[in-house]
Amino acid sequence: MGAQPAEAPDATAPQPEPAAPPADATAPVPAARRAAEGYLKAEFPWYGLDGAFTGPRWLMQVGTGADGTVEHGSTGHGDEPSVRGEIATGEKERFAVVVTVASNPLRRSGDGTGVLEATSVSSAAWLAGSGLLAYSWPPQMDHSLRDDWLDQQTEAAWELADDLTGPDWSTLSLPVDGEPTPFHYRESEFGWVLAGSTGSGVHLGAYGRGMSAYGLGFSAIADLAAYE
């Protein structure tokens, strides 16, 4: 025999109250707070634009080693960039991202099976260069070709970062914690990239578009709440 259709519920009948959540239920942790937790695990100071910048600030993400140690991360300033930003759409985006990289010497891996590469100003330059590319998309390029283009450009960014004394870079002095500090600097059609070192055990990289690098200053972040 065929199944009998179920009777429709009586809309006029009183409906049961929804069950109350268990007493030990907790609200989900906001994404901004989860991001901040990653930054708080770092054993080095984070940097951002100094107090002369009065626009929006936001956290991006941290990078960790195989043992979970935080090794680098980025903080954003201005407009949060989109993948298809000004380059492809003509929409004006003004942003600057500061990359902080822990200064680590050549060292053994956590499991003792290998050697971890030392970090340097080149590390910061490559992270900044590849970061800028992630938010760049040539206007004439089809979506299906972008991955190949990005791979090629990322490799080029690494080669440039490995030759900071080459002709593609110039020098620029900017304040870090109030002290004039030399940076390697270059511009491209996608924006600008710079990299240097601080006296507080970190290397700094930065990239941006729509904001001039020449007027920027950097300082250690006293309170991450300004970025949440």
Backbone as CSV, one residue per row, in Angstrom:
resi,resn,N_x,N_y,N_z,CA_x,CA_y,CA_z,C_x,C_y,C_z
1,MET,0.837,-1.197,0.000,0.000,0.000,0.000,0.868,1.241,0.000
2,GLY,0.392,2.331,-0.626,1.146,3.582,-0.628,1.091,4.251,0.717
3,ALA,2.056,5.059,1.013,2.092,5.787,2.284,0.999,6.830,2.303
4,GLN,0.362,6.978,3.438,-0.704,7.960,3.592,-0.095,9.331,3.840
5,PRO,-0.630,10.394,3.233,-0.077,11.738,3.472,-0.266,12.145,4.916
6,ALA,0.759,12.804,5.456,0.672,13.252,6.847,-0.319,14.393,6.938
7,GLU,-0.988,14.460,8.079,-1.941,15.541,8.286,-1.188,16.839,8.539
8,ALA,-1.649,17.939,7.959,-1.022,19.243,8.185,-1.242,19.657,9.623
9,PRO,-0.243,20.220,10.277,-0.419,20.653,11.661,-1.457,21.753,11.759
10,ASP,-2.150,21.768,12.875,-3.161,22.787,13.139,-2.477,24.084,13.508
11,ALA,-2.555,25.071,12.619,-1.860,26.343,12.854,-2.386,27.063,14.065
12,THR,-3.630,26.708,14.503,-4.206,27.411,15.651,-3.815,26.775,16.965
13,ALA,-3.220,25.581,16.894,-2.847,24.913,18.145,-1.631,25.594,18.739
14,PRO,-1.542,25.630,20.052,-0.374,26.245,20.696,0.895,25.482,20.355
15,GLN,1.950,26.213,20.016,3.217,25.589,19.651,4.130,25.530,20.868
16,PRO,4.951,24.485,20.961,5.863,24.388,22.109,6.911,25.491,22.059
17,GLU,7.303,25.924,23.241,8.344,26.939,23.337,9.669,26.330,22.894
18,PRO,10.527,27.103,22.199,11.838,26.568,21.820,12.655,26.251,23.057
19,ALA,13.439,25.176,22.941,14.242,24.767,24.096,15.279,25.826,24.413
20,ALA,15.481,26.077,25.675,16.484,27.046,26.104,17.864,26.449,25.905
21,PRO,18.856,27.263,25.573,20.196,26.725,25.404,20.724,26.213,26.728
22,PRO,21.606,25.198,26.700,22.163,24.705,27.957,22.912,25.790,28.684
23,ALA,22.962,25.629,29.995,23.545,26.685,30.822,24.997,26.942,30.500
24,ASP,25.702,25.881,29.985,27.135,26.066,29.734,27.422,26.481,28.295
25,ALA,26.380,26.777,27.514,26.604,27.196,26.126,27.296,28.549,26.103
26,THR,28.203,28.713,25.172,28.925,29.984,25.049,28.694,30.557,23.671
27,ALA,28.674,31.876,23.588,28.494,32.550,22.301,29.750,32.358,21.460
28,PRO,29.609,32.290,20.141,30.797,32.164,19.294,31.710,33.363,19.467
29,VAL,33.010,33.101,19.391,33.985,34.180,19.552,34.025,34.995,18.269
30,PRO,33.865,36.311,18.337,33.919,37.128,17.124,35.211,36.891,16.357
31,ALA,35.113,37.009,15.022,36.279,36.754,14.177,37.441,37.666,14.544
32,ALA,37.142,38.946,14.823,38.214,39.889,15.159,38.945,39.456,16.416
33,ARG,38.184,38.909,17.394,38.826,38.475,18.627,39.673,37.239,18.382
34,ARG,39.168,36.315,17.524,39.946,35.124,17.195,41.251,35.525,16.523
35,ALA,41.177,36.518,15.617,42.383,36.980,14.940,43.363,37.571,15.937
36,ALA,42.861,38.356,16.867,43.724,38.980,17.865,44.428,37.937,18.712
37,GLU,43.756,36.831,18.974,44.374,35.783,19.778,45.630,35.252,19.107
38,GLY,45.607,35.137,17.782,46.797,34.700,17.070,47.930,35.689,17.219
39,TYR,47.624,36.974,17.139,48.651,38.005,17.293,49.230,38.003,18.712
40,LEU,48.389,37.745,19.690,48.840,37.782,21.074,49.797,36.643,21.413
41,LYS,49.858,35.627,20.573,50.767,34.507,20.819,52.197,34.807,20.377
42,ALA,52.382,35.902,19.658,53.714,36.236,19.143,54.638,36.657,20.275
43,GLU,55.909,36.344,20.116,56.917,36.722,21.113,57.714,37.938,20.659
44,PHE,57.154,38.714,19.748,57.820,39.910,19.248,56.774,41.008,19.113
45,PRO,57.188,42.268,19.049,56.217,43.367,18.933,55.649,43.458,17.523
46,TRP,54.385,43.834,17.434,53.751,44.088,16.145,53.871,45.569,15.797
47,TYR,53.956,45.841,14.517,54.076,47.225,14.063,52.913,47.597,13.157
48,GLY,52.601,48.885,13.168,51.596,49.447,12.289,51.989,50.873,11.971
49,LEU,51.112,51.589,11.289,51.374,53.006,11.045,51.286,53.764,12.366
50,ASP,52.059,54.824,12.481,52.084,55.563,13.740,50.838,56.435,13.900
51,GLY,50.802,57.224,14.954,49.622,58.001,15.300,49.244,59.068,14.298
52,ALA,50.124,59.387,13.356,49.775,60.384,12.338,48.682,59.869,11.416
53,PHE,48.526,58.555,11.351,47.461,57.976,10.530,46.197,57.867,11.386
54,THR,45.111,58.459,10.916,43.878,58.507,11.715,42.733,57.707,11.104
55,GLY,43.001,56.960,10.046,41.941,56.200,9.384,41.692,54.847,10.021
56,PRO,40.884,54.015,9.366,40.557,52.684,9.899,41.796,51.790,9.985
57,ARG,41.777,50.920,10.987,42.839,49.929,11.173,42.185,48.561,11.327
58,TRP,42.822,47.511,10.829,42.235,46.185,10.903,43.315,45.113,10.878
59,LEU,43.008,44.006,11.529,43.921,42.868,11.562,43.743,42.027,10.313
60,MET,44.820,41.393,9.883,44.753,40.523,8.711,44.973,39.074,9.154
61,GLN,46.188,38.575,9.086,46.430,37.210,9.539,47.882,37.047,9.951
62,VAL,48.132,35.985,10.721,49.490,35.678,11.146,49.961,34.432,10.413
63,GLY,51.275,34.300,10.311,51.880,33.113,9.729,52.648,32.373,10.800
64,THR,52.498,31.058,10.846,53.144,30.259,11.885,54.066,29.220,11.276
65,GLY,55.028,28.769,12.077,55.911,27.692,11.670,55.267,26.339,11.908
66,ALA,56.008,25.279,11.570,55.481,23.923,11.721,55.156,23.595,13.175
67,ASP,55.855,24.252,14.102,55.607,23.990,15.523,54.558,24.916,16.121
68,GLY,53.922,25.733,15.271,52.878,26.634,15.753,53.377,27.976,16.212
69,THR,54.681,28.210,16.180,55.237,29.495,16.596,54.879,30.578,15.585
70,VAL,54.390,31.700,16.076,54.057,32.815,15.181,55.348,33.434,14.652
71,GLU,55.449,33.544,13.331,56.667,34.048,12.711,56.492,35.399,12.021
72,HIS,55.283,35.690,11.563,55.045,36.979,10.912,53.544,37.228,10.857
73,GLY,53.188,38.449,10.511,51.777,38.803,10.384,51.640,40.201,9.823
74,SER,50.399,40.585,9.505,50.159,41.860,8.837,49.039,42.634,9.517
75,THR,49.158,43.949,9.477,48.092,44.832,9.950,47.724,45.794,8.824
76,GLY,46.427,46.055,8.667,45.955,46.881,7.561,45.519,48.259,8.003
77,HIS,45.601,49.194,7.065,45.264,50.590,7.346,44.572,51.189,6.123
78,GLY,43.442,51.862,6.358,42.713,52.480,5.256,41.587,51.593,4.780
79,ASP,41.376,51.562,3.460,40.326,50.725,2.872,40.781,49.271,2.842
80,GLU,39.899,48.362,3.233,40.245,46.950,3.104,40.232,46.602,1.615
81,PRO,41.377,46.197,1.062,41.452,45.976,-0.387,40.703,44.718,-0.817
82,SER,40.190,44.748,-2.028,39.557,43.584,-2.621,40.512,43.006,-3.661
83,VAL,40.302,41.743,-4.014,41.170,41.117,-5.009,41.091,41.870,-6.324
84,ARG,39.868,42.221,-6.743,39.721,43.020,-7.955,39.491,44.461,-7.540
85,GLY,40.572,45.120,-7.234,40.488,46.489,-6.751,40.697,47.498,-7.853
86,GLU,41.396,48.535,-7.516,41.553,49.679,-8.411,42.158,49.298,-9.757
87,ILE,43.099,48.358,-9.765,43.782,48.010,-11.001,42.788,47.521,-12.055
88,ALA,41.831,46.689,-11.628,40.916,46.081,-12.590,39.623,46.866,-12.767
89,THR,39.153,47.509,-11.718,37.822,48.111,-11.771,37.832,49.620,-11.864
90,GLY,38.957,50.245,-11.578,39.008,51.697,-11.585,38.537,52.310,-10.283
91,GLU,38.060,51.490,-9.352,37.623,52.001,-8.052,38.849,52.357,-7.212
92,LYS,38.805,53.517,-6.611,39.959,54.000,-5.862,40.019,53.356,-4.490
93,GLU,41.066,52.593,-4.250,41.309,52.018,-2.928,42.566,52.658,-2.349
94,ARG,42.477,53.048,-1.099,43.628,53.651,-0.421,43.957,52.789,0.794
95,PHE,45.066,52.085,0.722,45.417,51.228,1.847,46.931,51.086,1.964
96,ALA,47.355,50.752,3.169,48.748,50.416,3.439,48.751,49.260,4.427
97,VAL,49.500,48.237,4.109,49.610,47.062,4.970,51.031,46.979,5.501
98,VAL,51.158,46.772,6.800,52.468,46.652,7.444,52.687,45.192,7.818
99,VAL,53.812,44.635,7.382,54.163,43.245,7.652,55.280,43.216,8.687
100,THR,55.060,42.530,9.791,56.072,42.368,10.830,56.615,40.947,10.768
101,VAL,57.938,40.814,10.698,58.581,39.504,10.602,59.563,39.354,11.763
102,ALA,59.415,38.293,12.538,60.345,38.056,13.642,61.757,37.884,13.093
103,SER,62.721,38.505,13.737,64.112,38.379,13.323,64.681,37.103,13.952
104,ASN,64.854,36.075,13.131,65.349,34.792,13.618,66.628,34.405,12.896
105,PRO,67.637,33.933,13.634,68.859,33.447,12.988,68.639,32.048,12.412
106,LEU,69.618,31.554,11.685,69.581,30.174,11.233,69.460,29.279,12.460
107,ARG,68.489,28.349,12.474,68.230,27.587,13.696,67.682,26.210,13.377
108,ARG,67.780,25.312,14.360,67.265,23.973,14.190,65.744,23.991,14.234
109,SER,65.133,23.062,13.498,63.683,22.941,13.542,63.250,22.386,14.879
110,GLY,61.973,22.569,15.200,61.468,22.147,16.502,61.631,20.666,16.758
111,ASP,61.562,19.838,15.693,61.707,18.392,15.900,63.142,17.917,15.758
112,GLY,64.060,18.870,15.521,65.471,18.516,15.454,65.898,17.814,14.180
113,THR,65.029,17.770,13.184,65.346,17.018,11.968,65.917,17.879,10.848
114,GLY,65.956,19.170,11.032,66.436,20.029,9.951,66.820,21.393,10.463
115,VAL,67.093,22.289,9.519,67.505,23.647,9.841,66.505,24.615,9.225
116,LEU,66.069,25.574,10.007,65.141,26.588,9.522,65.927,27.777,8.993
117,GLU,65.500,28.295,7.864,66.190,29.418,7.241,66.054,30.673,8.100
118,ALA,67.131,31.427,8.178,67.084,32.672,8.933,66.171,33.666,8.222
119,THR,65.516,34.528,8.995,64.724,35.593,8.386,65.599,36.828,8.205
120,SER,65.229,37.673,7.266,66.029,38.844,6.936,65.124,39.919,6.356
121,VAL,65.713,41.025,5.973,64.943,42.069,5.299,64.344,41.529,4.005
122,SER,65.038,40.623,3.349,64.508,40.015,2.122,63.220,39.242,2.411
123,SER,63.148,38.616,3.588,61.917,37.907,3.956,60.743,38.878,4.002
124,ALA,60.976,40.032,4.622,59.918,41.047,4.722,59.566,41.594,3.350
125,ALA,60.582,41.781,2.500,60.335,42.311,1.159,59.504,41.336,0.335
126,TRP,59.800,40.034,0.457,59.041,39.057,-0.316,57.597,38.947,0.176
127,LEU,57.408,38.932,1.496,56.046,38.870,2.027,55.239,40.091,1.600
128,ALA,55.877,41.254,1.604,55.176,42.471,1.187,54.871,42.424,-0.308
129,GLY,55.841,42.005,-1.115,55.626,41.955,-2.555,54.539,40.972,-2.949
130,SER,54.558,39.789,-2.344,53.534,38.798,-2.665,52.181,39.226,-2.112
131,GLY,52.193,39.956,-0.979,50.938,40.468,-0.433,50.268,41.459,-1.366
132,LEU,51.061,42.347,-1.950,50.503,43.311,-2.898,49.930,42.602,-4.124
133,LEU,50.619,41.585,-4.591,50.134,40.854,-5.764,48.798,40.173,-5.503
134,ALA,48.597,39.736,-4.256,47.344,39.060,-3.923,46.139,39.966,-4.112
135,TYR,46.359,41.293,-4.079,45.267,42.247,-4.264,45.391,42.978,-5.598
136,SER,46.040,42.345,-6.559,46.247,42.966,-7.867,45.701,42.054,-8.956
137,TRP,45.152,42.670,-9.973,44.556,41.910,-11.072,44.561,42.783,-12.307
138,PRO,45.456,42.537,-13.259,45.501,43.375,-14.462,44.145,43.427,-15.149
139,PRO,43.702,44.597,-15.593,42.346,44.763,-16.135,42.072,43.927,-17.374
140,GLN,43.105,43.616,-18.146,42.875,42.876,-19.385,42.899,41.368,-19.184
141,MET,43.096,40.917,-17.946,43.303,39.491,-17.717,42.011,38.766,-17.380
142,ASP,41.821,37.615,-17.999,40.680,36.758,-17.710,40.904,36.021,-16.398
143,HIS,39.806,35.727,-15.722,39.878,35.046,-14.423,40.670,33.748,-14.509
144,SER,40.496,32.999,-15.586,41.133,31.694,-15.709,42.649,31.780,-15.839
145,LEU,43.162,32.945,-16.217,44.601,33.111,-16.395,45.301,33.680,-15.174
146,ARG,44.517,34.131,-14.193,45.134,34.860,-13.090,46.055,33.986,-12.247
147,ASP,45.711,32.720,-12.028,46.553,31.866,-11.194,47.948,31.715,-11.794
148,ASP,48.017,31.509,-13.122,49.323,31.397,-13.770,50.087,32.704,-13.663
149,TRP,49.377,33.806,-13.878,50.022,35.123,-13.768,50.547,35.346,-12.354
150,LEU,49.738,34.973,-11.351,50.131,35.187,-9.962,51.355,34.354,-9.603
151,ASP,51.411,33.113,-10.087,52.588,32.275,-9.840,53.840,32.917,-10.426
152,GLN,53.734,33.405,-11.656,54.885,34.023,-12.301,55.329,35.287,-11.578
153,GLN,54.358,36.120,-11.201,54.684,37.369,-10.534,55.224,37.139,-9.124
154,THR,54.732,36.110,-8.452,55.229,35.797,-7.108,56.681,35.346,-7.181
155,GLU,57.009,34.562,-8.195,58.396,34.147,-8.392,59.274,35.366,-8.674
156,ALA,58.759,36.290,-9.486,59.511,37.516,-9.774,59.701,38.347,-8.504
157,ALA,58.662,38.384,-7.652,58.768,39.131,-6.394,59.846,38.536,-5.506
158,TRP,59.970,37.200,-5.518,61.009,36.558,-4.714,62.401,36.930,-5.245
159,GLU,62.560,36.917,-6.564,63.854,37.271,-7.145,64.217,38.715,-6.820
160,LEU,63.226,39.615,-6.865,63.480,41.006,-6.514,63.857,41.147,-5.046
161,ALA,63.169,40.414,-4.184,63.446,40.497,-2.750,64.835,39.967,-2.417
162,ASP,65.334,39.075,-3.260,66.654,38.485,-3.014,67.781,39.373,-3.524
163,ASP,67.429,40.495,-4.143,68.433,41.406,-4.701,68.080,42.843,-4.338
164,LEU,68.084,43.119,-3.046,67.656,44.439,-2.568,68.622,45.557,-2.937
165,THR,69.822,45.196,-3.349,70.778,46.228,-3.769,70.743,46.438,-5.279
166,GLY,69.834,45.748,-5.962,69.742,45.851,-7.413,69.080,47.135,-7.872
167,PRO,69.038,47.349,-9.178,68.538,48.604,-9.748,67.028,48.798,-9.598
168,ASP,66.294,47.738,-9.253,64.840,47.879,-9.101,64.448,48.536,-7.787
169,TRP,65.415,48.685,-6.895,65.124,49.252,-5.572,65.817,50.592,-5.390
170,SER,65.168,51.478,-4.688,65.795,52.727,-4.247,65.777,52.735,-2.726
171,THR,66.302,53.783,-2.114,66.293,53.865,-0.656,65.373,54.992,-0.204
172,LEU,64.767,54.772,0.945,63.808,55.731,1.494,63.959,55.712,3.006
173,SER,64.055,56.866,3.625,64.167,56.959,5.080,62.815,57.336,5.668
174,LEU,62.319,56.502,6.579,61.037,56.742,7.234,61.198,56.524,8.735
175,PRO,60.394,57.215,9.549,60.520,57.041,11.000,59.945,55.712,11.485
176,VAL,60.687,55.052,12.349,60.224,53.851,13.055,60.405,54.121,14.541
177,ASP,59.309,54.158,15.263,59.349,54.544,16.682,60.058,55.883,16.852
178,GLY,59.847,56.767,15.885,60.407,58.112,15.970,61.823,58.249,15.465
179,GLU,62.476,57.148,15.092,63.864,57.204,14.638,63.935,57.020,13.125
180,PRO,64.666,57.891,12.415,64.810,57.711,10.962,65.425,56.347,10.653
181,THR,64.811,55.622,9.749,65.231,54.255,9.455,65.272,54.056,7.945
182,PRO,66.354,53.475,7.410,66.437,53.268,5.963,65.589,52.078,5.510
183,PHE,64.927,52.236,4.379,64.132,51.167,3.787,64.520,50.994,2.329
184,HIS,64.385,49.765,1.842,64.450,49.490,0.413,63.045,49.712,-0.137
185,TYR,62.957,50.377,-1.281,61.655,50.820,-1.777,61.574,50.627,-3.287
186,ARG,60.425,50.169,-3.759,60.196,50.103,-5.203,58.713,50.322,-5.506
187,GLU,58.453,50.801,-6.705,57.090,51.025,-7.173,56.837,50.187,-8.423
188,SER,55.567,49.865,-8.631,55.160,49.181,-9.852,53.770,49.673,-10.220
189,GLU,53.224,49.148,-11.307,51.879,49.552,-11.699,50.836,49.112,-10.686
190,PHE,51.196,48.176,-9.821,50.229,47.650,-8.855,50.271,48.369,-7.512
191,GLY,51.327,49.137,-7.252,51.462,49.821,-5.978,52.932,49.893,-5.591
192,TRP,53.191,50.053,-4.312,54.563,50.160,-3.835,54.850,49.108,-2.752
193,VAL,56.136,48.816,-2.594,56.610,47.849,-1.601,57.852,48.424,-0.952
194,LEU,57.997,48.223,0.344,59.229,48.619,1.028,59.570,47.597,2.107
195,ALA,60.839,47.612,2.527,61.285,46.670,3.552,62.513,47.217,4.256
196,GLY,62.589,46.960,5.560,63.726,47.392,6.361,63.730,46.657,7.690
197,SER,64.589,47.076,8.586,64.703,46.448,9.901,64.525,47.492,10.999
198,THR,64.144,47.016,12.182,63.991,47.905,13.331,65.026,47.542,14.386
199,GLY,65.086,48.353,15.426,65.983,48.041,16.530,65.334,47.185,17.589
200,SER,64.150,46.652,17.313,63.428,45.889,18.336,63.238,44.421,17.946
201,GLY,64.153,43.905,17.142,64.139,42.478,16.854,63.169,42.026,15.797
202,VAL,62.711,42.913,14.931,61.831,42.505,13.836,62.252,43.197,12.542
203,HIS,61.889,42.588,11.453,62.008,43.211,10.135,60.626,43.708,9.743
204,LEU,60.588,44.805,9.016,59.321,45.376,8.581,59.228,45.376,7.063
205,GLY,58.074,44.984,6.571,57.735,45.142,5.174,56.457,45.953,5.116
206,ALA,56.179,46.544,3.996,54.913,47.271,3.829,54.589,47.331,2.356
207,TYR,53.297,47.385,2.056,52.860,47.570,0.680,51.564,48.352,0.687
208,GLY,51.275,49.013,-0.424,50.059,49.808,-0.461,49.757,50.321,-1.845
209,ARG,48.616,50.969,-1.925,48.146,51.561,-3.173,47.223,52.722,-2.815
210,GLY,47.355,53.815,-3.523,46.492,54.963,-3.280,46.939,55.839,-2.126
211,MET,47.898,55.385,-1.342,48.495,56.161,-0.248,49.987,56.272,-0.525
212,SER,50.533,57.455,-0.444,51.961,57.637,-0.687,52.775,57.038,0.452
213,ALA,53.816,56.310,0.099,54.696,55.745,1.123,55.586,56.812,1.748
214,TYR,55.766,57.918,1.054,56.746,58.910,1.499,56.339,59.608,2.794
215,GLY,55.066,59.644,3.104,54.643,60.336,4.314,54.342,59.414,5.477
216,LEU,54.697,58.131,5.361,54.336,57.170,6.400,55.368,57.110,7.519
217,GLY,54.903,56.692,8.675,55.766,56.407,9.813,55.242,55.158,10.494
218,PHE,56.131,54.423,11.168,55.757,53.166,11.791,56.052,53.211,13.286
219,SER,55.246,52.481,14.035,55.503,52.385,15.476,54.963,51.061,15.988
220,ALA,55.551,50.611,17.111,55.071,49.386,17.734,53.640,49.598,18.215
221,ILE,52.817,48.586,18.064,51.410,48.680,18.455,51.287,48.434,19.958
222,ALA,50.807,49.442,20.674,50.670,49.320,22.123,49.430,48.534,22.517
223,ASP,48.378,48.623,21.713,47.110,47.989,22.046,46.425,47.494,20.772
224,LEU,46.315,46.177,20.623,45.690,45.623,19.420,44.213,45.955,19.316
225,ALA,43.631,46.445,20.394,42.204,46.797,20.357,41.925,47.861,19.299
226,ALA,42.935,48.673,18.977,42.754,49.694,17.946,42.528,49.084,16.580
227,TYR,42.832,47.789,16.440,42.709,47.114,15.151,41.512,46.159,15.103
228,GLU,40.754,46.058,16.159,39.628,45.111,16.192,38.339,45.801,15.776
